[in-house]
Each structure stands twice: as C-alpha cells, then as structure tokens.
Amino acid sequence: MKNIKAIVLMTFLSLSMLIGNAQKKKVAVITFYADKTIDLSALSASADLIAKNTKLSDDPDFNLTEPLKKLHNAFFSEYTKNFDFEIIDEKEVLSNDAYKEFVPTYQEGSTLLTNVETTTAIEGYNVIPAYRKNVKDLKGVAEALGVDAIMFVNLSFGFVKTGIGSMGYVSVQARYAMNLYTKDNNSIFQFREIAGSKKKAVMVGGIPVMSTSKIQPMCESAVEKLMKDLNKKVQRLAKKANKKMK
C-alpha cells in the first residue's frame, strides 16, 4: 500500500511539473544594443559641444562592445533567473527569417534615434527602438517565434555635471532600459535604471574633454556600477512581472 501511495504521489508531482512548464509564457528578446551618442541635455549644448559629441559617436575607437557584452552576459546568466516565464534561446530569434527580414522604425513622434549607425548591437540583433509602432509591427515576428511577449533591452549614456558655471567636472550616467510587451501591443513593464561613473572629466569653458581615452573609461565605469545595482532591482521587478505573465 505504501508503494502504491508513493507511486501515485510521484505521478502527481511529475504531472504538476509538466503542466507548470507547459503553462509558462514564452518571451523573445528582440533587441540588445547601446547608443554611442551621449545625451547632452544636462549640459549647455553649444554647437561646438554637439559637434564634438557627434565626432565621438562616429569614432570607431569609441567602442562600447565590451561593456555591452558584459551586460548581455549578466542579463542571460543572472537577471533572467528571476523571471518565471521562459525567455527563449537567442539562437531561435536570431536565426528566424521573419526576424531577420523585419524593418524597424527609427522615428516616432518627437522621439528619434538620430543615427542608427552610431549604435552598437550584440552580434545578430537588429537595432529596434521600443516604439509602439515597432511593437505593433513585431506581432508577426512574435507569432513566427511562437512567443507570448517581446522584450527590448538597450543601453544609453548621458553627461552629469558637477561644479559651478563653465568650470567643474562631468561624469557619465549609464541608462538601462528594458521593456516587455505582449505580442498584442500591451505593456507589461517599462523598466529604467541609471548609474553614474566613478571616473570624471574636466570641463573647459563649459565643454568636457571629449577624447575617447577620457569618455570610454567613464562609460565602462558607469556600466560596471549599473550591473551591480541591477541585481537587486531586477529581482523586485520580476515579482511584479511574474504576476502579470501568469
């Protein structure tokens, strides 16, 4: 009798696990990129500063590939563990014909990704801003992938000023954005997190020194700080997101 009870219990538990896994919602990460154009809104954006910022973002030596890869690795090895839903293998997304053929929109209303050429993406990913039009247009891709929702992940940067007037210092802020939408264009969450660099650059006449050797280490420093902060923040986010994805 004890053996029969044990067999019945094991069978019940096995079926429960199978049903639980079968009911898991599926999510596809459809973009993972960094924008090399640094936000100047916290500074007095003179024509000279804008020109220097543009030159920096166009500079092939200003390379954000490594910090982006570190964030990407942390995302898939650490952050995703907090979610109850299944994030499908990247290979499924990147090899999908519907995904590879998708043509994104880079402008929506007053929001504009001014120059997609100055972005850095994880190899294989399309650069797709989380605009509503893109979310709507991606329904066919989501259906081709067999997922319930799509996730956008991107990294951007902005200057933060310390000091008075035209003198002082600037640090760089790393800004992480992670947006999750159902395939039917409903928002599940829009998550933002920021972290500042420990390193700083001197301002001369209101303009920070814009050399790659100064700015890139600041960006890398900010991303390192961001990754440490994200561990706890994503845990809290996941608790709310998991309820919505039941």
ChimeraX attribute file (.defattr): number of C-alpha atoms within 10 A of each C-alpha:
attribute: neighborCount
match mode: 1-to-1
recipient: residues
	/A:1	6
	/A:2	7
	/A:3	8
	/A:4	9
	/A:5	10
	/A:6	11
	/A:7	12
	/A:8	12
	/A:9	12
	/A:10	12
	/A:11	12
	/A:12	12
	/A:13	12
	/A:14	12
	/A:15	12
	/A:16	12
	/A:17	12
	/A:18	11
	/A:19	11
	/A:20	10
	/A:21	13
	/A:22	9
	/A:23	12
	/A:24	15
	/A:25	16
	/A:26	18
	/A:27	23
	/A:28	23
	/A:29	20
	/A:30	21
	/A:31	22
	/A:32	26
	/A:33	25
	/A:34	23
	/A:35	21
	/A:36	26
	/A:37	22
	/A:38	20
	/A:39	18
	/A:40	16
	/A:41	10
	/A:42	11
	/A:43	17
	/A:44	13
	/A:45	15
	/A:46	12
	/A:47	9
	/A:48	10
	/A:49	18
	/A:50	17
	/A:51	12
	/A:52	17
	/A:53	21
	/A:54	16
	/A:55	15
	/A:56	21
	/A:57	21
	/A:58	16
	/A:59	14
	/A:60	11
	/A:61	11
	/A:62	17
	/A:63	15
	/A:64	21
	/A:65	15
	/A:66	11
	/A:67	20
	/A:68	21
	/A:69	16
	/A:70	14
	/A:71	21
	/A:72	18
	/A:73	12
	/A:74	16
	/A:75	17
	/A:76	13
	/A:77	10
	/A:78	13
	/A:79	20
	/A:80	16
	/A:81	15
	/A:82	16
	/A:83	17
	/A:84	18
	/A:85	21
	/A:86	17
	/A:87	20
	/A:88	15
	/A:89	12
	/A:90	15
	/A:91	9
	/A:92	12
	/A:93	22
	/A:94	18
	/A:95	12
	/A:96	14
	/A:97	13
	/A:98	17
	/A:99	20
	/A:100	14
	/A:101	10
	/A:102	15
	/A:103	14
	/A:104	17
	/A:105	18
	/A:106	18
	/A:107	14
	/A:108	14
	/A:109	6
	/A:110	5
	/A:111	10
	/A:112	13
	/A:113	17
	/A:114	10
	/A:115	14
	/A:116	15
	/A:117	12
	/A:118	18
	/A:119	20
	/A:120	20
	/A:121	21
	/A:122	16
	/A:123	11
	/A:124	14
	/A:125	19
	/A:126	19
	/A:127	26
	/A:128	23
	/A:129	24
	/A:130	24
	/A:131	18
	/A:132	15
	/A:133	15
	/A:134	19
	/A:135	26
	/A:136	15
	/A:137	18
	/A:138	22
	/A:139	19
	/A:140	14
	/A:141	22
	/A:142	24
	/A:143	13
	/A:144	14
	/A:145	19
	/A:146	14
	/A:147	19
	/A:148	20
	/A:149	26
	/A:150	26
	/A:151	22
	/A:152	22
	/A:153	22
	/A:154	23
	/A:155	25
	/A:156	20
	/A:157	23
	/A:158	22
	/A:159	21
	/A:160	18
	/A:161	21
	/A:162	14
	/A:163	10
	/A:164	9
	/A:165	11
	/A:166	14
	/A:167	16
	/A:168	18
	/A:169	21
	/A:170	26
	/A:171	23
	/A:172	28
	/A:173	25
	/A:174	27
	/A:175	19
	/A:176	21
	/A:177	16
	/A:178	18
	/A:179	17
	/A:180	23
	/A:181	21
	/A:182	20
	/A:183	23
	/A:184	15
	/A:185	18
	/A:186	13
	/A:187	15
	/A:188	18
	/A:189	17
	/A:190	14
	/A:191	14
	/A:192	13
	/A:193	16
	/A:194	20
	/A:195	21
	/A:196	23
	/A:197	22
	/A:198	16
	/A:199	17
	/A:200	22
	/A:201	19
	/A:202	18
	/A:203	19
	/A:204	12
	/A:205	10
	/A:206	20
	/A:207	22
	/A:208	25
	/A:209	18
	/A:210	17
	/A:211	15
	/A:212	16
	/A:213	11
	/A:214	15
	/A:215	22
	/A:216	19
	/A:217	18
	/A:218	23
	/A:219	26
	/A:220	21
	/A:221	22
	/A:222	24
	/A:223	28
	/A:224	19
	/A:225	17
	/A:226	21
	/A:227	22
	/A:228	12
	/A:229	14
	/A:230	22
	/A:231	15
	/A:232	11
	/A:233	15
	/A:234	20
	/A:235	16
	/A:236	12
	/A:237	16
	/A:238	19
	/A:239	13
	/A:240	13
	/A:241	19
	/A:242	15
	/A:243	9
	/A:244	10
	/A:245	16
	/A:246	10
